[in-house]
Amino acid sequence: MNANKSFEPATGVPVPPHHHAYGGQSQAWTTGLCDCTDDCGNCCMTFWCPCVTFGRIAEVVDKGTTSCGTSGALYGLILALTGCQWIYSCMYRSKLRAQYNLPESPCADCCVHFCCECCALCQQYRELKNRGFDMTIGWQLNMERQGAAAATQPPFMQGMGR
């Protein structure tokens, strides 16, 4: 045996060497932080009523465990009472980044939300939209649509074409 070779403990699950969660290297955001006008409708909605945009993001990022209405109302309440809603929303940026292995850029999540809350929410909304989510229908209907799309695909048959 080679004394210089290190071994990782066995976990019962085969994992390639140097495997990182979420596929290894981080992926780039699909749009930039200041590309708000790529979706003018969302830009305006986020500027005038950020609680709606935040609620939609939170529902999808939490995979339906919290509703758009509940998250949006809590965001609005924190905004109205303290003005520190950016602390709450930066947690969801971190969750989104972890789910899709996105870089913490252009700076730390809380700095992005503190300095430019609207731009940060718009970017997160566009990111989820660009990844195939219809942000207006919520998590459950998105999953139903994905299930319906998968059901229309022909099943894979092994042994065909011998």
N, C-alpha and C positions, 0 to 999 in steps of 0.2 A: 504494500500500500504506500502511496505517496503521502509523506507527512505534510507537504505544503498544500495539499488539496483540502478545501473546507467543505463541510457538508451542512446542508440545511436540515432541520428536524423534519421527520416524516409527519405529514398531516392526514394522510389517507386520500388526498386529492392531488393528482398529478399537476404540477405547475412548471412551465418552462423556466430554465434558469434566468435570473434577473428579471422576472416577470413583475410588472407593476400593475396595481389596480387601475382600471379604466384604460387599459391598452398601452401603458408605457408613456411615451412622450406626449406632452400636452398638445392639443389641437388649437388652432387659431380661432378667434371669434369670427363669425361669418360676416359681421359688419363692425365698423368702428364705433367708438363711443360717441363721436360727434356726427354720426350719419343719421341724425334724427329725421331729416327731411326725406329719407328713403321711404318712409311711411308717414305721410303728412297727416292722415287721419289719426293715427295713434299718437303722433307728436302733439297734436292739438288736444286730444283727450287727456294725455298725460300732463300737459301744462295746466289745463283747467280742472281736471279731476283725477289726480294721480292715484287716488284710492281705488279706482276702477282698474287701471292698468296693474297696480300692485296686486289686487285681489286675483286677477286672472293669472298673473305669473305665479303667485303663491299656490293656487289650486293645482296647477300643472306640476310645479316643482315638488309639491308635497304628494303628488300622485293621487289626488282626490281625497286625502285624509282631512283636509280643511277646505271649506267652500270659499268660492270667490267672495261672496257676501260677507262672511265672517272675517276673512283676512282683510278685505277692503275696509270694513267698518272699524276694525281694530287699528288699522293704519290711520284712518281718518281721526279716530279718537286720540291717538298718540300725537298726531299732528296738531289737533286743536288744543290739547291740554299742555303739551310740552314743547312742540316744535322739533322734537328729536325723533321723528319718524324714520330718519335716515339710519338710525341704529338698528331698527327692526328690519328695514328693507335690505341693509347690507348683509344681514344673515342669510337672506334668500339668494343674494348674488353668490355668496360662498357655497351654498347648497347647489346652485345651478352649475357653478364652476366644477365642483366635485363630481356631479353626475356626468358631465360631458368632458371632463379633463381639460378645462379651459385655463389659460394662464391668468394670473392675477395682474391684470394690466389695464390701464397704463400705470396704476399704482395700487396700493392696498384697497381692498373692497370698501372699507369704511371711509377712506379718503375720497374715493370715487363718489360715493353716495353723499357725503358731507358737502363736497365741492360742487357736484352737478347731479343732483337727485333725478331731475327729469331726463337727462341724457342717459343716466345709468338704467333707469326703468325702461326707457325706449329701447336701449340696446338689448336688454334681457328679453323684452317682448319680441323683438325682431329675431333674436337667436332661437327662441322656441318656435316661432312661426317658420323660420327657415329650416328647422329640423322636422317640419311636417305637421305641427300642431295647428289646429284652427282655434285660435285663442278666444274666440267669441262663444264657443260651445262648451267649454269646460273639459275636465279630465274624462268623465264617464262617457260622454258622447264621442270623444276622440278615440277612446279604447273600443267602443262599439264599431266605429267606422273602420278601425284597423282590423278588427275581427271579421267584419263583413268583407273587407278587401282580401284578407287571407282566405276566407271561405270561397271566394270566386276563383282562386288559383287552382289549377288542376292538381290533384294529389300526385306526389312523386311515387312512382311504382318501380320497385327494385326488380331486376330480372327482365325488364322490357327491352326489346331490341336485340335479342340474342342472335 
